[in-house]
Amino acid sequence: MEARRAKGGQGPAVPQNTALEVSPLSGRPGIRVRGEIGEATRRSWERALAELSRRHQDVSYVELSEVAFVDVAGVTALAVTAMDLPDGRFVIEAPPPQLPRVLELFWPDLDRIEVTAR
């Protein structure tokens, strides 16, 4: 995995993984995601969410325990997809810490997403 420094070469290195692995969960509706959700992987993330919403019935699970980072645009894609569900909700399992913070900041009343602890 490559690391990229903040603009100007200062600050901590931010890992950059250009691959996002998405696989179906076994025994329940949903997906398991591995890698990072950022600019380089956004299209893959959005495609995975679109496919999940097409198959969605009542509750869909999104397991993120192996996701190291998700940017604001990735959280936005998740929130928008959840808001477009005809009914039910997404249960987000073990997300990186920034995901629930961004949801609470921008979508504090979004009841279509339930987040479980990491």
PyRosetta script that sets phi, psi and omega in degrees:
from pyrosetta import init, pose_from_sequence

init()
pose = pose_from_sequence("MEARRAKGGQGPAVPQNTALEVSPLSGRPGIRVRGEIGEATRRSWERALAELSRRHQDVSYVELSEVAFVDVAGVTALAVTAMDLPDGRFVIEAPPPQLPRVLELFWPDLDRIEVTAR")
pose.set_psi(1, 130.7)
pose.set_omega(1, 178.2)
pose.set_phi(2, -78.1)
pose.set_psi(2, 160.3)
pose.set_omega(2, 172.8)
pose.set_phi(3, -123.0)
pose.set_psi(3, 142.3)
pose.set_omega(3, 179.1)
pose.set_phi(4, -121.7)
pose.set_psi(4, 133.1)
pose.set_omega(4, 178.4)
pose.set_phi(5, -82.0)
pose.set_psi(5, 153.2)
pose.set_omega(5, 175.4)
pose.set_phi(6, -60.3)
pose.set_psi(6, 162.4)
pose.set_omega(6, 180.0)
pose.set_phi(7, -52.1)
pose.set_psi(7, 139.1)
pose.set_omega(7, -179.4)
pose.set_phi(8, 83.9)
pose.set_psi(8, 1.2)
pose.set_omega(8, 178.2)
pose.set_phi(9, 75.3)
pose.set_psi(9, 9.0)
pose.set_omega(9, -179.8)
pose.set_phi(10, -106.6)
pose.set_psi(10, 160.7)
pose.set_omega(10, 178.7)
pose.set_phi(11, 90.3)
pose.set_psi(11, 175.4)
pose.set_omega(11, -177.0)
pose.set_phi(12, -71.4)
pose.set_psi(12, 153.1)
pose.set_omega(12, 175.7)
pose.set_phi(13, -71.9)
pose.set_psi(13, 136.6)
pose.set_omega(13, 177.3)
pose.set_phi(14, -106.0)
pose.set_psi(14, 118.1)
pose.set_omega(14, -179.7)
pose.set_phi(15, -59.2)
pose.set_psi(15, 140.3)
pose.set_omega(15, 178.7)
pose.set_phi(16, -123.9)
pose.set_psi(16, 109.0)
pose.set_omega(16, 177.8)
pose.set_phi(17, -109.0)
pose.set_psi(17, 119.1)
pose.set_omega(17, -176.5)
pose.set_phi(18, -86.4)
pose.set_psi(18, -1.0)
pose.set_omega(18, 179.3)
pose.set_phi(19, -112.7)
pose.set_psi(19, 138.1)
pose.set_omega(19, 174.5)
pose.set_phi(20, -123.4)
pose.set_psi(20, 121.7)
pose.set_omega(20, 179.6)
pose.set_phi(21, -99.4)
pose.set_psi(21, 127.7)
pose.set_omega(21, 178.7)
pose.set_phi(22, -127.1)
pose.set_psi(22, 128.8)
pose.set_omega(22, 178.5)
pose.set_phi(23, -138.4)
pose.set_psi(23, 155.9)
pose.set_omega(23, 178.7)
pose.set_phi(24, -70.8)
pose.set_psi(24, 150.2)
pose.set_omega(24, 173.6)
pose.set_phi(25, -78.2)
pose.set_psi(25, 150.5)
pose.set_omega(25, 178.7)
pose.set_phi(26, -92.2)
pose.set_psi(26, 127.2)
pose.set_omega(26, 173.9)
pose.set_phi(27, 84.0)
pose.set_psi(27, 0.7)
pose.set_omega(27, 177.0)
pose.set_phi(28, -158.5)
pose.set_psi(28, 157.2)
pose.set_omega(28, -177.5)
pose.set_phi(29, -73.7)
pose.set_psi(29, 128.3)
pose.set_omega(29, 177.5)
pose.set_phi(30, 151.7)
pose.set_psi(30, -171.9)
pose.set_omega(30, -177.0)
pose.set_phi(31, -133.6)
pose.set_psi(31, 153.2)
pose.set_omega(31, 171.1)
pose.set_phi(32, -111.4)
pose.set_psi(32, 132.5)
pose.set_omega(32, -176.2)
pose.set_phi(33, -120.6)
pose.set_psi(33, 139.7)
pose.set_omega(33, 177.6)
pose.set_phi(34, -130.8)
pose.set_psi(34, 142.0)
pose.set_omega(34, 176.9)
pose.set_phi(35, 117.1)
pose.set_psi(35, -142.3)
pose.set_omega(35, 178.8)
pose.set_phi(36, -130.6)
pose.set_psi(36, 146.0)
pose.set_omega(36, 178.6)
pose.set_phi(37, -109.8)
pose.set_psi(37, 105.3)
pose.set_omega(37, -177.4)
pose.set_phi(38, -153.4)
pose.set_psi(38, -163.4)
pose.set_omega(38, -176.3)
pose.set_phi(39, -55.5)
pose.set_psi(39, -42.9)
pose.set_omega(39, -176.5)
pose.set_phi(40, -70.8)
pose.set_psi(40, -23.5)
pose.set_omega(40, -176.2)
pose.set_phi(41, -115.8)
pose.set_psi(41, 6.0)
pose.set_omega(41, -174.0)
pose.set_phi(42, -57.4)
pose.set_psi(42, -43.6)
pose.set_omega(42, -178.7)
pose.set_phi(43, -62.1)
pose.set_psi(43, -41.5)
pose.set_omega(43, 178.3)
pose.set_phi(44, -62.7)
pose.set_psi(44, -42.6)
pose.set_omega(44, 179.0)
pose.set_phi(45, -62.2)
pose.set_psi(45, -46.8)
pose.set_omega(45, -179.3)
pose.set_phi(46, -65.0)
pose.set_psi(46, -37.9)
pose.set_omega(46, 176.3)
pose.set_phi(47, -64.9)
pose.set_psi(47, -41.9)
pose.set_omega(47, 179.1)
pose.set_phi(48, -62.8)
pose.set_psi(48, -42.1)
pose.set_omega(48, 178.3)
pose.set_phi(49, -66.1)
pose.set_psi(49, -40.2)
pose.set_omega(49, 179.3)
pose.set_phi(50, -63.1)
pose.set_psi(50, -43.5)
pose.set_omega(50, 178.5)
pose.set_phi(51, -65.3)
pose.set_psi(51, -41.7)
pose.set_omega(51, 178.4)
pose.set_phi(52, -61.6)
pose.set_psi(52, -42.6)
pose.set_omega(52, -179.2)
pose.set_phi(53, -67.8)
pose.set_psi(53, -31.6)
pose.set_omega(53, 176.8)
pose.set_phi(54, -65.9)
pose.set_psi(54, -34.5)
pose.set_omega(54, -179.0)
pose.set_phi(55, -91.7)
pose.set_psi(55, -6.1)
pose.set_omega(55, -174.6)
pose.set_phi(56, -62.2)
pose.set_psi(56, 138.7)
pose.set_omega(56, 174.7)
pose.set_phi(57, -119.5)
pose.set_psi(57, -68.5)
pose.set_omega(57, 179.2)
pose.set_phi(58, -124.9)
pose.set_psi(58, -53.5)
pose.set_omega(58, 179.1)
pose.set_phi(59, -130.1)
pose.set_psi(59, 129.6)
pose.set_omega(59, 174.2)
pose.set_phi(60, -121.6)
pose.set_psi(60, 139.2)
pose.set_omega(60, -177.6)
pose.set_phi(61, -103.0)
pose.set_psi(61, 140.8)
pose.set_omega(61, 176.5)
pose.set_phi(62, -127.2)
pose.set_psi(62, 103.8)
pose.set_omega(62, -175.8)
pose.set_phi(63, -92.0)
pose.set_psi(63, 118.2)
pose.set_omega(63, -173.1)
pose.set_phi(64, -120.2)
pose.set_psi(64, 21.2)
pose.set_omega(64, -175.5)
pose.set_phi(65, -62.0)
pose.set_psi(65, -22.1)
pose.set_omega(65, 179.1)
pose.set_phi(66, -105.8)
pose.set_psi(66, 22.1)
pose.set_omega(66, 174.0)
pose.set_phi(67, -101.9)
pose.set_psi(67, 119.8)
pose.set_omega(67, -177.0)
pose.set_phi(68, -82.0)
pose.set_psi(68, -27.6)
pose.set_omega(68, -173.2)
pose.set_phi(69, -157.0)
pose.set_psi(69, 143.0)
pose.set_omega(69, 170.2)
pose.set_phi(70, -136.4)
pose.set_psi(70, 129.2)
pose.set_omega(70, -178.8)
pose.set_phi(71, -84.8)
pose.set_psi(71, 174.2)
pose.set_omega(71, -176.7)
pose.set_phi(72, -61.7)
pose.set_psi(72, -37.9)
pose.set_omega(72, 178.5)
pose.set_phi(73, -64.8)
pose.set_psi(73, -34.6)
pose.set_omega(73, 176.5)
pose.set_phi(74, -67.1)
pose.set_psi(74, -40.2)
pose.set_omega(74, 176.3)
pose.set_phi(75, -66.8)
pose.set_psi(75, -39.0)
pose.set_omega(75, 178.1)
pose.set_phi(76, -60.5)
pose.set_psi(76, -44.8)
pose.set_omega(76, 178.5)
pose.set_phi(77, -59.3)
pose.set_psi(77, -41.0)
pose.set_omega(77, 178.1)
pose.set_phi(78, -64.1)
pose.set_psi(78, -47.5)
pose.set_omega(78, -178.3)
pose.set_phi(79, -63.1)
pose.set_psi(79, -45.0)
pose.set_omega(79, -179.5)
pose.set_phi(80, -63.6)
pose.set_psi(80, -42.3)
pose.set_omega(80, 178.3)
pose.set_phi(81, -62.0)
pose.set_psi(81, -43.6)
pose.set_omega(81, 179.1)
pose.set_phi(82, -64.0)
pose.set_psi(82, -40.9)
pose.set_omega(82, 179.7)
pose.set_phi(83, -65.3)
pose.set_psi(83, -26.8)
pose.set_omega(83, -179.7)
pose.set_phi(84, -85.9)
pose.set_psi(84, -3.7)
pose.set_omega(84, 177.9)
pose.set_phi(85, -64.6)
pose.set_psi(85, 140.1)
pose.set_omega(85, 178.4)
pose.set_phi(86, -68.1)
pose.set_psi(86, -30.7)
pose.set_omega(86, 177.1)
pose.set_phi(87, -165.0)
pose.set_psi(87, 174.3)
pose.set_omega(87, 177.8)
pose.set_phi(88, 78.1)
pose.set_psi(88, -160.6)
pose.set_omega(88, -175.2)
pose.set_phi(89, -155.0)
pose.set_psi(89, 166.9)
pose.set_omega(89, 169.5)
pose.set_phi(90, -100.6)
pose.set_psi(90, 136.6)
pose.set_omega(90, 170.5)
pose.set_phi(91, -106.5)
pose.set_psi(91, 116.1)
pose.set_omega(91, -178.1)
pose.set_phi(92, -97.2)
pose.set_psi(92, 117.2)
pose.set_omega(92, -175.7)
pose.set_phi(93, -104.7)
pose.set_psi(93, 130.4)
pose.set_omega(93, 173.1)
pose.set_phi(94, 53.7)
pose.set_psi(94, 51.9)
pose.set_omega(94, -179.7)
pose.set_phi(95, -76.9)
pose.set_psi(95, 162.3)
pose.set_omega(95, 171.4)
pose.set_phi(96, -64.0)
pose.set_psi(96, 154.6)
pose.set_omega(96, -171.2)
pose.set_phi(97, -58.7)
pose.set_psi(97, -28.6)
pose.set_omega(97, -177.3)
pose.set_phi(98, -71.9)
pose.set_psi(98, -24.2)
pose.set_omega(98, -177.3)
pose.set_phi(99, -63.1)
pose.set_psi(99, -53.6)
pose.set_omega(99, 179.1)
pose.set_phi(100, -64.5)
pose.set_psi(100, -31.2)
pose.set_omega(100, 177.7)
pose.set_phi(101, -63.7)
pose.set_psi(101, -45.1)
pose.set_omega(101, -179.8)
pose.set_phi(102, -67.3)
pose.set_psi(102, -41.4)
pose.set_omega(102, 177.0)
pose.set_phi(103, -58.7)
pose.set_psi(103, -46.3)
pose.set_omega(103, -178.8)
pose.set_phi(104, -65.2)
pose.set_psi(104, -35.6)
pose.set_omega(104, -178.8)
pose.set_phi(105, -70.6)
pose.set_psi(105, -46.7)
pose.set_omega(105, -173.5)
pose.set_phi(106, -100.0)
pose.set_psi(106, -26.4)
pose.set_omega(106, -178.2)
pose.set_phi(107, -133.9)
pose.set_psi(107, 61.4)
pose.set_omega(107, -174.3)
pose.set_phi(108, -64.3)
pose.set_psi(108, -22.7)
pose.set_omega(108, -177.4)
pose.set_phi(109, -107.6)
pose.set_psi(109, 14.5)
pose.set_omega(109, -178.3)
pose.set_phi(110, -75.7)
pose.set_psi(110, 102.9)
pose.set_omega(110, -176.6)
pose.set_phi(111, -90.9)
pose.set_psi(111, 3.4)
pose.set_omega(111, 177.6)
pose.set_phi(112, -86.0)
pose.set_psi(112, -2.9)
pose.set_omega(112, 177.4)
pose.set_phi(113, -126.6)
pose.set_psi(113, 127.2)
pose.set_omega(113, 173.7)
pose.set_phi(114, -115.0)
pose.set_psi(114, 128.6)
pose.set_omega(114, -178.6)
pose.set_phi(115, -109.4)
pose.set_psi(115, 128.2)
pose.set_omega(115, 175.1)
pose.set_phi(116, -103.9)
pose.set_psi(116, 151.9)
pose.set_omega(116, -172.9)
pose.set_phi(117, -62.0)
pose.set_psi(117, 155.1)
pose.set_omega(117, 177.1)
pose.set_phi(118, -78.5)
pose.dump_pdb("model.pdb")
